[in-house]
C-alpha cells in the first residue's frame, strides 16, 4: 500500500511511469490543440521535485483538457528542444533568467540555494573556491554559481551531466565529493536519509522557479500558463501542493507538533475506541495505529489522494477489496482493515526478526509494498549489513530509486525514501502519543516548551 507520507508525492503512482516510458522527442511536437501537451522534464522521475512538477503539469493539462506527455531529457537538452519545438514547454525546476533567448512563465516558487559540504560548513562563499565543488549541469544551481562567480572569479566547479541533485548530495554525505549546491528543500529532504548533511551556507542567490517556453511559443499556451499560476496562487492550490510535497521535509517542526497535539484533544477522541478495537483484533498498539492514521490522513475519514487512495488509513481499492471493505470512507472499517493489513504484512516477515523490527519493516511495506521491502533487505545483506534490523534496512531503502541499485532487484524501482520518512515520522507521532498518555503531561498545556521535548529523531 502506498501511503504517500502526508500526501507528499501524492501524485504519480499512475503518471510517474510516463516519465520512464517516454523518450526525448526527435521530431517537432504536434500542435497542442490536438489534445497532447509535450513537456520536457528531468529524467529522474523519482525525485520529489520532479513529482511536484509532474503534478503541476498534470493539473495544468487537465484544465486545458489535454493529455500531458512528459519527455525525459537532461537540463542541457531542454533549450534546444524548445527552440526546435520538440516540446511545447519545460517544467524542470528551472531558474528564471533574462539571459536565455526563451520565455519564462510567472515564477511559482522561490527557493534558497545552499552549499552543503562533507565536513565543516564553509563560513564564506569564497571558501568554496578551496573545495571540490560539483553541481548538476545547466541546473538552477549552476546558474546561481555563475551569478556568484561574477563577484568571486576564483570560484570554480564541475557540472555533471545526467546526474540528479540527490545523487550529488549522496556523494557529499558519503565523503566522495567535498561540496555541492542544492535548494533548501532538496537538502532538507536529503537530511532525512543523510543526517551528516547538517550545515549549509546560503548563497544569497535565491532561485525563482518558472516554466520555460520557446521565444516564439504559441501565445495562447503561454498566456494560459500565466493565468493558471495566477489562479492556483489565488485559490490556495499552489500552496497546498507545495505543502503536500515539501511540507514535512524537516519531519516534525514545532508547528507540526502543535497541530498534532491539538488534534489529539479535538479529533482523536471520536475515533479512539475504534483504534482500541483494532488493537484487540490484531495485537498492534492502538497508539501506533493512530499515529499511522494521522500520517496517512490527519485523521480525516474522507481523505482522498490524487491517485484515489482513500479514507482514514488511505487504502487502495485493491487493498480494500482484499480486506473486505465495501466503503473506504467508513472510518471504523478503514481503521480495522488498515490494522489487519499491517498485521498481515508483519506476520509475513520471518519469525526470527524481533517484534519491534518487524513492526517498522511492516510499516515500510505498508507504504511501498512487501516486494520492495524484500528488495531492500536483499540489498542490505549484500552491503554486509543486517537485513533483519530496520536501522540497517532503512539505509538501503532510498537506493531503490537509483538505477544502479533497482536494476539488480526483483521488483524494480520504488520510492524507498518515502517509506523511510513514513516510518520515522510515525515513530515520532507514536512517541508523542505515549508521552501525552502520561498523567503528568496530560495536565500540561500543549505549548511550544512542552512540544519541543518530542521534536527528536530516532537513532536505534
Phi, psi and omega in degrees: 000145183252117182276325183062041185357103183053033179064020178283123195067042184285357176274168138086008171297320182282314189269347182299326180297335180302321185298330182270338181272334180280169181222164178295123186297142179250350179233160178304141179291147177293160178308127184295340177297342181282355172118359180233135180249110181272123187231125176284133180216157178298154183285343183274083185288358180265352178291144178302319182298318179294322178298320178297313179298320180299319180292320176300312181299316181297318179295318178298313180298319180299321181290338176261005182059043179242160174261120180289139179233083180298137179241114184286125176202154178288161182305320183293344181268346191293314183300315179295321180296322178291314182298324179275002179059033174282340174225159179275334183195171177232135177231093189218026181063042185273147183274123180298130183209146178274357185283336182274144176277050182223173182247133177256142176288179170302130177301141182245349180202139176243124183231140176283135175269136185224146174265133178234136187233163189283335180239255181277144178286129178298144182272331181228156178300325181296337178296336181294338180295340181267001185248157172280102189247133178221146177222169177289133182298139175061021182268175175300325181291320177296321178295320178297319179294324178296323177295319181290325181297340175295329180265333182233079187297339180282356180285127179227152180202162175258146177247124184263122175278142172066022180234125182285161178303320182301326180290320178293321177297323177295319179299318178297314181299325183270356173090004181272351177224136181295305187212156168217173177238134178213166177278167187300326180288321179297320180290317180300318179294316181298328181295338176295333180257330183231081183298344179291346175280069193275304183262162178208146178255121179288132180280352184055037178218071185297149178262126174263102188281140183208163173278156186240138180229156174296154181300328180254029180297156177305120182300326181297318180291318179298316179294326178295322177294318178299313179296323180300311182291324176299319182292312185286339171287318183290319185269002176089357181298318182296313180297326178294318180294319179299317179294321181298320185269327186242353193297339182242025179302326182270014184062244184258102169275168184303319182295325177294318180295320178299313180298318181297310182297320177301319182287338175294337178266327188260332186244313186303320184306327182285346179245354187303317183297328179286324174295321178294323176297319179296323176297318180298327182279329189243341184082003179271130181313126183298328179291326176293318177297320179294321178296318178297317180296323179294318178296325181287311192225002187056035179059036176256107184293346181258008183301138177220126180274173179301331182260018175069027167278130195226158168093179182307317181257011177049064181276140169285164178298320180297316180294320179300316179294320180296325182262013176060043176258118181279325183231106182293342180271001173281111188302313181297314181298320180294316180297312181298315181294317179299319179295316180295322180293318177297320178296320178299316178296318180298317181290340180279350178277154182305140182295338181293340179282132183291163191301316182296315181296321178296324180297312181294320180292321177298324179293322176296321177292326176303326182275315188245352181101147183296326180299315180290325175298316180296323175300317180295323179292323177296315178298323179299315179296319180297331180277002180080016178257179184265112181288355180259007181237124184300322182298335174274317181298322183294339176289333185263336185303317180299337182288348179292351177268357185253130183307321182300338181254311186290339179291343178259009181256165182284323188254001171079205189289144178205157176271069185298330178299329178298319180294322178299314181295320177304307185298312184292324179289319177299322178297322177295313179299319180298319179298318179297315179300318179299317182289321178295335181290338179291134187303321184292328178281328180296339179273352181268147176289147181283061181271175186297322182300319179289315186295328182293345173299328188266352181279084181218163176251145180273135176226072183296000000 
